[in-house]
Amino acid sequence: MSTSLYWEPVEPRRDLKSLDNGLKYIFGPRYWGHDGTCNGEEIHLTASEIPYLAGIKDGSVDKDIRRSVDILIKAIQQYGSVKIWLES
């Protein structure tokens, strides 16, 4: 079964925003302890994660992953924190 990676501001909303699927394989081991193909509980990302995200962006040649990381960084800067999760 396929999973998708989503994000939203930590404040309660349900307008789900999808990110590039390649990013779930990068986040999977770090945040959920698997390869990104299983579901994963909500993880809150704050400004402390921006250096990690910037490293992913700098280290990737995939424009979709770079765009998704930019979305997350800008959202963290705007909202203070965002949550991400994996869902089937």
GIUR-V919359 format. One record per pair of residues at least 4 apart in sequence whose ideal C-beta (glycine too) atoms are under 7 Angstrom apart, sorted by the first residue. I is the first residue (numbers start at 1). J is the second residue. D is the distance in Angstrom with one decimal. If there is no record, write none. Layout:
BEGIN
i->(I,I)
j->(J,J)
d->(D,D)
END
This chain:
BEGIN
i->(1,3,3,3,3,3,3,3,3,4,4,4,5,5,5,5,5,5,5,6,6,6,6,6,6,6,7,7,7,7,7,7,7,8,8,8,8,8,8,9,9,9,9,10,10,10,10,10,11,19,19,19,20,20,20,20,22,22,22,23,23,23,24,24,24,25,25,26,27,27,27,28,28,28,28,29,29,31,31,32,32,34,36,38,39,39,39,40,40,41,42,42,43,43,43,44,44,45,45,45,45,45,45,46,46,47,49,50,50,50,51,52,53,53,53,53,54,55,56,56,57,57,57,60,60,62,63,64,65,66,67,68,69,70,71,72,72,73,74,75,75,76,76)
j->(88,24,36,37,38,39,86,87,88,18,21,87,19,21,23,24,27,84,86,16,17,18,19,84,85,87,17,19,72,75,82,83,84,13,15,16,17,82,83,13,75,79,82,44,79,81,82,83,79,23,68,71,64,65,67,68,62,64,65,27,65,68,28,36,86,35,36,56,31,36,84,32,34,35,36,33,35,40,43,40,86,38,86,86,86,87,88,85,86,85,83,85,83,84,85,81,83,49,72,76,81,82,84,76,81,76,53,54,73,76,55,56,57,69,72,73,58,59,60,69,66,69,70,65,66,66,67,68,69,70,71,72,73,74,75,76,82,77,78,79,82,81,82)
d->(5.3,6.6,7.0,5.8,6.6,6.3,4.7,6.5,5.4,5.9,6.6,6.2,4.9,6.7,5.8,3.9,6.7,6.4,5.8,5.0,6.6,5.9,7.0,6.7,5.9,6.3,5.6,6.0,6.1,6.7,5.1,6.8,4.7,5.5,6.9,6.4,6.1,6.5,6.1,6.3,6.5,3.9,5.5,6.0,6.7,4.6,6.3,5.5,6.9,5.2,4.1,6.7,4.0,5.3,7.0,4.2,5.8,6.5,5.0,6.0,5.4,5.0,5.8,3.8,6.0,6.3,4.3,5.9,5.1,6.5,6.9,5.4,5.4,5.1,2.9,6.7,6.9,6.6,4.7,3.8,6.6,5.0,6.7,6.8,5.2,6.0,5.9,5.6,3.8,6.3,4.5,4.7,6.6,5.4,6.9,5.2,5.2,4.4,6.6,5.9,6.3,5.3,6.3,6.6,4.5,6.0,5.8,6.0,5.7,6.2,6.5,6.8,6.5,5.1,5.8,5.4,6.1,5.9,6.0,5.3,5.1,4.3,6.9,4.6,5.6,6.6,6.2,6.4,6.3,6.5,6.6,6.7,6.3,6.2,6.2,6.3,6.4,6.4,6.2,5.7,4.8,6.4,5.7)
END
